[in-house]
């Protein structure tokens, strides 16, 4: 449904030209929800704006539904209103002088050729019912909550039945509780409609919950793309590992490898040793990434201290479903551990943190 090939876009600043997007390529299948995830300034919104036709790329080609809408090599550039897209902006862009019905009907009223009034009314009623806003059709836009504005913006984006739905940080203006609720609603609605969607976000929880496929961007490039579970469990770079969820990062040195491919890693140059399967060679300095939820914590010394890190609880924070333990492991290093509350684990308690080598990522230091 969407094909982006070798896309490049620069902006001129006081310091010269800056590459916002650098050789970005990806494809979105029909009815797939695809996320561009990354920090501010990584180029994700610029990609979205190029797809929408709000920016013109300097290089590359964009196709929507098999039709080329942008091709820098031939000079082709289809304007926004001729692309079969719907867009939900970060600010929602709800017109304050119109009611809910007027906001949603507007794209149909200005479309050419214009639809009959009865068809407009039918489509508006259908999408308002879909987003649960049919009872508020005549409510003024100025009397809508943040969640209601988000629903109206979505209804307005899909009322023309576009081939592609574009969402720019669609939940960032909502408070935390409403954001969680709307995340679930939006995911359900996109799948119910069966529309192809491309959205950009800096929120990894949002990307993991909504997307069928995630592309992580850094400095204008896609550094890893794949299903959310794959990217989270098997990050290819330290940047991806740290950006996609909480991560403990420890420095280490590969000392030796055995016949099974397991490497003995010394952490921090000290006596602590880990045994993990890794392709890195002996002598390599590495970063070892441990997810807090993949660690265990206990006050009893384990029978085997292999892949176990001793420490002392420096702080603990109750977070409802779990407790976050901050464990001091010496030399100024700490580990965050997410585990069920245990009455014998209090501040200053000596503990042993266990890790499963299947859930450890190791990256060679540059």
C-alpha positions, 0 to 999 in steps of 0.5 A: 500500500505504501512504498518509500524508496531511498528518501532524502530530505535536507533543511538549510540552517544557519550552520548549513544544510542538515540532512533530516532524512537520509536514504530511508526505505520501507514498505507498508503492506495493506491493512498494516499499522506501521510505526516510525519510532525515534527521538525528537529530531531523528527525521520521522515526522519529515518522512511522514510529511513527505508521504503526505505531500507537505514536504518535497523530497530531494531524492527518492520515490514514494508510491501509495497504492501502486501509484507514484506520488513523488519521484525526485528523479523525474520531478513528479510531485502530486499535491496533497489533495490528490493523494488518497490520504487522511491525516491526524495531526499532533494538535488535532487541528479541530476547527473551533467555529464548527461543531463535531458534525461540521468538522467531520463533514468538511472534507466531503463538502470541499471534495471535487466532484462533490458528493450528494448531501444525503451521501455526506450525511450517511458517511458522517453518521457512519464514522461518528458511530464508529468512533463513538461520537454519534451522540455529540454530533452537534456539540461545539468543538470548544466543548470537547475534551482531549479524548473527544477531539482525538476521536473527531480528528480520526473521524475526519481523517477517515470519512473520505475513505483514504487508502492511507491513514497518517498519524503524527504523535496522535496521543501526545497531547493527552494525559497519562490515563487517557493516553493509555485508554485511547491507545487501546481504542485506537489500536482496536479501531484501526484493525476494525476499519482494516485501513493501512496506517503510518504513524510517528511517535517518540513513545515506545509503549505507543509503538509497541501497542499499536504497530504491527511493524516498527522502524526505529530511526536515528539521525535520519536513518532507519537503524532497525525494523521489524515486529515489535516483539523482535525489536524489543527482544533482539535489538541490533544496536545499543541505541535501539536497546536503550531507546526501546524500553528500560535498559541496564547497561554494564561494561565488560570484556570478552575473556574467552569463548568455549566450544559451544560459543559461550563467552566468559565476560568480566564486568567492569574489569572486576572478578564478576564473570558472566557466561553468554552465547555471543559472536564477539571475539576474546579481547573485545570491550562490550556493553552488556544490556539487561532488561529490568523485567528479565532479572530476578532478585533474592536475599538468599545466596544461590547454589550457583553464582554463575550469571548472578550479580551480588549487590545491595538494595539502594532504593525501592519504589512500589509501582503497583504491578511490581517493585523497582529495586535499585541495586548497588553492585559496586564501582558506582554501578547500579541495576534496576530490577522489576520484580514482585514485592518481597517482604524480606527485601528492604533498603540495604539488604544484601541481594543476588541479582540473577539473569537469564543469558537468553535475554541478554544483549551484548554489543561491541564498543566502538 
